[in-house]
Amino acid sequence: MREGAAPGRIDTVAALRDAAITTLLAFGLFLPLIGFQTVVNIRNELVLDTRWPLLFGIVAAVGVTRLAYSFLFVPWLERFKERPMAVTPPVWLGLIRDWFTPFAIGFVIVYPVIVIATSGWGGALKWVDNFGIQILIYVMLGWGLNIVVGLAGLLDLGYVAFYAVGAYSYALLAKEFGFSFWILLPLAGVMSSFWGILLGFPVLRLRGDYLAIVTLAFGEIIRIVLINWVDLTNGYAGISGIPRPSFFGLPFDASDEGFAATFGLEFSPIYRTIFLYYLILALAFLTAFVTVRLRRLPVGRAWEALREDEIACRSLGINTTNTKLTAFAIGAMFAGFAGSFFAARQGFISPESFTFLESATILAIVVLGGMGSQIGVAVAAVVMIGGTEIMRELEFLKYIFGPSFDPTQYRMLLFGFAMVTIMVLRPRGLVSTRTPSVFLKERKAIPADMVKEGHG
């Protein structure tokens, strides 16, 4: 809106000018990234190809979005600011707050049943594995990192290192010594927790950007070690043939001693997938339960005090050294649990599965969901990871942008767009309120504008 214009009035000329400028900027930005593509022709020569329909389609979408922002969102925002603040929240908001969590828990418990009923036994395999299990892995990782970043306020960019330690611990011990999954699952968590403590000791005096740089370096060190220690990790080739978990000793194979034959069922790979789904669901619930309980204990309140103001935390007599170490150790332990499950599910791991991009994705889930919010992190994981998997199903886009168009190549572009959108509209994430861990008489959520975090 133009300065001095009446509230609710739209300056059409300014809106069109902003849309034109945004469209030109988008064209200049996407021209080298999307407009041109290198391909190998039939003579094995690298040639430059153009993708004008895709480029113009994305640029037009950006321009239309900017116009919609100027003509629709800005007037609504002005009217919303002029509306008097309600003393009590609306009834529907209270219903959503009270019933969303029980509904979500019930839905994820019966999700395989719903998928089998709608897609059949054959089509359910993809939806349970690629969507259910994949999303729950990142939900668990997000909740684990939420302890370090959201509760303790320690910016960790190398969280994938603990994920890798858990995966390789399970893979090596299960393959070389034949230990079962149920023994190695807690052991992988303990080993990852140990490495979390080793990382925590050298960086206790660092805060903010310096801490982020050191943790980023730690994650890269672990990945480089996995690549170069060929005798132990097999380098880039990875570790294959990792033993898979069984159902109380019953393997999920077609043998007479297998799960299907024991219960008189026809053999199908969906049984293993459903078992793995409920296994990672139980691990995710365990992570959420432990995190919620820890927040109410003195160590959890110490994390939140450290996040808000480390100097005040020290003045209250809180041992910040032990507080940081417990945050690193417990967050790393849950990453180790997820890593051991990942190795057992895949049956193959390599250093390529534990790059910095994974740490960035997990951190983006925590930031987008709202640091310190369990529900927000879960919703962000569903949107980001589920949205990526949904993009694999958008085959109809090939009829618009050409047969070589792959929607999954643009997932990081959507990640960036989502980050910018959330930072502009909801800087504190999807769930921006704070609910105190302890309260005197009545539990009340604290609005985002009344919360100010430090840089601990």
N, C-alpha and C positions, 0 to 999 in steps of 0.2 A: 504494500500500500504506500502511496505517496505521502510524504510528510505534510501535515496540515489538512489532509482529506478527512471527510466525515467518517466516523466509525461505521463499518459495514459496507462502505462504498469501495468499489474495485477500480483501480486505475488500469484501464485496459491497455493503454500504450505502454506503461511500465511493465505490466505482466507479459505482454508480447515481446518487449525488449529483453526481459530476463530469460524468457524461453528461447529466444534466438541466440543469445550469448551462451546459454547452457548447451544448446544444440551444437554450436560451433566448437565449444570446448570438448564436448563428447566426440565430435567427429575427429578433431585433432588427436585426441587421446586414443581412440579405438582404431584409427586408420592403420598404424603399424602393428597393432596387436591382433586385430580381427580382419581388417581389410585385405591383408596379404598373408599368404601361406606358402611354405616351401614343400614341394612334393617331388617324388622321384618318378620320372616318366619311364616308358617302356625300354628306353636305352640306358637305364640306370644313371640318368643325369638328374642333378638337383636343379629344379626350375621353380620360378616364382609364379604362384597362382593367385588370383584375386577372388574375393568373396563379397562382391558388392551387395547382393540381396541381404546377407546377414548383417553387414555393416550398416546399411541404410535402415534396416528394420530396428536394430538396437538404438541407433541415433534418434530415429523417429519416436521410439518408446520413451527415450529420455526427455525429448522435447514435450511430448504429450503429458508425461508425468509432472514436468515443471509447470505446465499450464494448469493442470489439475490442482497442483499445490497452490498456485496463486489465486485461482477462481473458486476453489472449494474449501481447502484446508484453512487458508489464512482468514477468510470471513468467519468460519466456524470457530477458530481460535479466538478471534476478537469478541465474538458473542459469548464464548465460554468465560473469558476473563471478566466481562461485564456482569455475568450472572452472579447473584449473591451466593456466598458460600453456605452450604447446608450445615446446620448444627449437628445433625445425625446423618450417618450414611444411608443411602437408599436401601430398601428392603432387599432388592435383587442382589446387591453387592454382598450383603450379609449372608444370603443363601448360598451364593457362589463360594464365599470364604468358608462356610461351615460344611458344605457338601462336596466341594471339589476334590479334596484329598481322599475321603472314603470312596467316592466314585472312581477316581483314578486307580486306587489300589485294587478295587474290585475288577476294573476293566483289564488291568495287566495280568491279573490272576486267571481270568477266563479268556484272555486273548487267543491262545491256541485253539480253544474250542470254537470261538467265533470264526476264526479263519478257516478251520476245517469245515465248518457248517456252510460257509459261503463259497469257498474255493475248492472244496474236495480234498482228498488225501494227497493227490498229486500236486495241485497248485498251492497247497498250504506250505510246502517245504520252503519255497522262496520267501513267503511273507513272514514266516516264523524265524527263519535264519537271517536273511538280509535286513529285515526291519526290526523284529523283536529282539534278537540276541545282540545285533550290532548296536542298536540304540541303548540297550541296557548296559553294555560294556562302557559306553561313554558316559552314561548316567553315573555309574559307579566311579569312574575316573574323575568326573566333574565333582562329585561329592567328596572324594578324597582330596582333590586340589583345593576345594572350598575350605577345608580346614586350615590349609597353609595361607591361602590368599584372602579368602572371605572372612575368616574368623580371626586369624593372627595378624593379617595385614602384611604378610611377607611375600613379595612378588617373586614367584618361582617360574622361570622359563625353561627349566630342565627337568620337568616332572616326568617326561617320557623315559628318563634314565632309570627311574625306579620301576617303571612298567617293563623295561627291557630286562632288568635284573631279575624280576619275578619270572618272566617268560623263560629266560635262559637257565635259571636255577632249576625250574621244573623240567625243562627239556633235557638237560645234561644228567641230572640225577635219575630221572625216570628211565632214560635210555641206557645209561651206563650201569646203574645199580638195580634197576627194576623195582624201585619203590612205587607204591600206589599213589594215585592222585590225592587221596584223602590224607595221606601222610605228608606229601610234598606241598599241599596247599598252605597250611600254616607255616611250614618251613620257608616257603618262598616269601611269605609276608614278613617273617622274622629277618631274613637276609636283606630284603629291601629296606626294612626299618633300620637295620644296622648301617646300610649305606646312607640312609637319610641322616643318621647321627654323624657319620663321617663328613658329610657335606655341611652339616650345621656347625660343627666346631670351628672351621676356618673362617666362616662368614658371620660370626656372631656380632661383630662390630659394624657390619655393613647394613645400609638401609637404602630403600628406594631403588634408583637406577643402578647403583653399584652392586646391590644384591642381585638384581635381575641379570646383569652382565656375568657375574660369577656363576650363577645357576645355569645360565645358557651355556657357558663354557664347560661346566660339569656334564651337561647332557651330551655335548659334542665329544667330550673325552670318552665317555662310555661307548658311544657309537664307533669312534675310531678304534678303540680297544677291541670291540667285537669284530671289526673288519680285519685288523692286523694280527690278532692272536689266532692264527689259523689252526694251530694244533689243538686248541680247545674248542673254538666256536665254528671252525670250518669256514671262516671268512665270509665273503660274499655269497658262497654257495649255501650257507645256512645249515640248519639241522632239520633233517626229514625223518620220517618214521617215528615220530614222537608218540608214545603210548597214549591212548585215549581213556578217559574214565569209564568205569563200568557201573552198572546198577546193582550194588551190593554183590559184586562178583560175577554178575551176568553180563557178558559182552554183548554189544549190539551188532551181531553178525548173523549170518544165515546158518550157523552150525546148529547141531541138535542141543548144544548146551547154551545157546544164545537166549536173549531176552524174549524174542518172538516165539521161539519153539517152546520155551518153558511155560509161557502163558497161553499157548495154543493159538497164537496169532500168525497171520501171514506176514512174512518178512517185508519190512519197508524201512527206508532210511529216515522216515519222519519220526520214528520212535526215539532215535538218538537225538534228533534236533529238539524235540519237545523236552526230553530230559535235560539237555544243555540249557534250554530256555529257562526252565524252572530252577536250575542250578544257579545261573547268573542272576535270576530274580531274587533268590534267597540271599546271595552275596550282596546284592544291592540293598535289600531290606536290612541286612546286618550292618552295612555301612551307614545307612540313614539312622538306624536305631542307636548305634554307638555314638554317632555324632551328636544327636539330640540329647542323649544322656550326658555326654561329656560337657556340653554347653551349660548344663545346670550344675556341674561340679566346680570346685574352685579353679581347676586348671582351665576349664572353658571360659570362666569369667576373666581369668588372667589373660587368655588369648584376646578377648574382646578389649580389655584394658590396654593391652599392648598395641592393638590395632588403632585405637583412638588416639593415644598419646603415650609414647614410650617414656618420656621424661616423667610424666605424672605417674606412670606405672612404677618406675624406679622409686619415686618419692614415697609411694605407698608401701614400700618394702617388698615388692614382688621380685622374685629372682627371674630376671628377663632371660638369663642364659638357659635355665631349665625350661622356661616357657617356650622359647624358640625351638629348643631341641625336641620337646614333646610334640610340637606342631609338625616339625619336619619328619619325626619318626613315625607318628601315627598316619600322617598323610601318605608317606612312602609305603607303609604297611598295606594300605588298601590298594595302592598301585601294584604292589607285588601280588596280591590276591587276583586282581584283574589280569595281570600278566601271565600268571600260571594258568588261569582259565583260558586265556587267548591261545597259549601254546597247546593246551589240551584240545581245544576246539579245532584249531587249524591243522594240527599234526605236522606243521612245518613253520619254522620261523627263520628270519634272516635280518640283518641290520637295516634293510630297507623298510622294515615295518616300524622302526623306531627313530624316525627323523625328527628334526625340529618342527616340521609341519604338524606332527601329532601333538607336540606340546602347545603350539599356537592354537590348534583346534580346541583342545581341552580348556586352555585359558580363555578363549573366546566364549566357550559355553558358560564358564563361571561369570565372566563380565556381562554377557548379554542377559543371563538369567537374573543377575542381581547378587553381588557378593554377600555371602552370609545367608542366602535364602536357599533352602533345600528344594522347595517347589519350583522356584525360578530356574534353578540349574537343570532340573528334570525337564521342564518345558522347553528350555533352550536346546537341550540335547535332542529332544524329539523333533524340534523344528529344523535344526541344522543337519543332524545326521539323517533323520528321516527325509528331509528335503533333498539331500544328496542322492539317497536311494530312489526317491520318486523320479528324479531327473533321468535315471536309467530307463524309466518306463515311457518317456515322452518320445516315442518313435515317430509320432505324427509330425514333429518339427522337421524331420528330414525331408518331408514333402514341401516344406516352406523354404528352408535354407539350403537344401541340397543333400544328396545321399551321404556325403562325407561329414556332415555335421554331427558332432558328438556333444550332447548337452553337459555331460559330466566334466568336460574340460573347463567349464566356466563356473565351477562350484566355488572356487576361491574368489571369483568376481562377486558372486552372490554373498559370500561371507563378508567381504569388504563392504558391500552395499548395506548388509544388515547391521554391521558394526557402526557405520556412519549414521544410519537411520536411528538406531537405538541411542547413540550418543547425542543426537540432536533432540529427539523427542523425549527420551527417558534416560537421562545421563546416569542414573543409578541402576539401570537394568529393568527387566520386565517386572520384577517384584522389588519395589524400591522402599518399602516400609521396613521398619525394624521392630521386632517383637522382643521385649526384654527377656533374658533367660530366667531372671528371678524378679518377683514383684511383691509389693507389700499387701495390697488388698485385692486388686483387680488387674488382670492382664489387659493392657491396652497397646495397640500397635502405634509406633512412633512414625509420623509422616516423614517423607524424604527431606523436606525443606527444613526440618528441625534437627537433622543429623549431619554432623561434620566429622569426617574421618581424617586422621593424621596421615603421615607418610611412613609409618613404621614398617 
